Amino acid sequence: MANIITVASLSKSYGKKNVLNDISFQIEEGSIVGLLGPNGCGKTTLIKILTGLIKDHTGTVKIDNDEPGPYTKSIVAFLPDKSYLPDWMRPVDAIEYFADFYKDFDKAKAEQMVRDFRLDPKQKLKTMSKGQQEKLCLILVMCRQAKLYVLDEPLGGLDPASRSAILDLIMTNYAKNASVLISTHLINDVEKIFNRVLMISEGKLIVNSHVDEIREKGKSVEEVFKEVFTYAW
């Protein structure tokens, strides 16, 4: 099977601080991958490189065999860890914005999801709760027919009851044969959907394993995470 992501000898520094240190990995098409690690380990920097937001790095990064750029942005649906929509927007405005901007956006599907999640289509974002805003942003991303979905902490502002509904939204709405990369610290909630996990510690990739390999050893992903990151707990 072809790789949707290929990373080789990737390093990134901010001044004298080395945030990513010689990272290499591949992600196959159709995979659901967890990107795990404590705060400050380099997860968000890696995501910004994959999505073309950071370019001053060393090493090789390929998305669908292309370097991050106009083509890869057209096939990658990215959910950042913070809302990027202006406060004056309402769900109806955001849906129109995405419909104008992305050819692969399913407007009717987004409108239905807004109703399903009981969001007021005419409520301004500045009056919404953090959880409501996160639901809207995730709906917008998942209504694209992308080849790769990159989700940075999609469950961070949600209560436990909402997390299950959001995971169901992710699992039932990403495009057929697409890949999903999810950065999260809520491992127990999402490890059941992962095929593979990548764990980063202090800028280094220290775990790159299929989940089946972990379970064959009688462990859960969360147990491995706690073993690896004892210093962060």
Secondary structure, DSSP 8 states (H G I E B T S, - for coil): --EEEEEEEEEEEETTEEEEEEEEEEEETT-EEEEE--TTSSHHHHHHHHTTS----EEEEEETTB-SSHHHHHHEEEE-SS--S-TT--HHHHHHHHHHH-TTB-HHHHHHHHHHTT--TT--GGGS-HHHHHHHHHHHHHTB--SEEEEESTTTT--HHHHHHHHHHHHHHS-TT-EEEEE-S-HHHHGGG-SEEEEEETTEEEEEEEHHHHHHTT--HHHHHHHHTGGG-
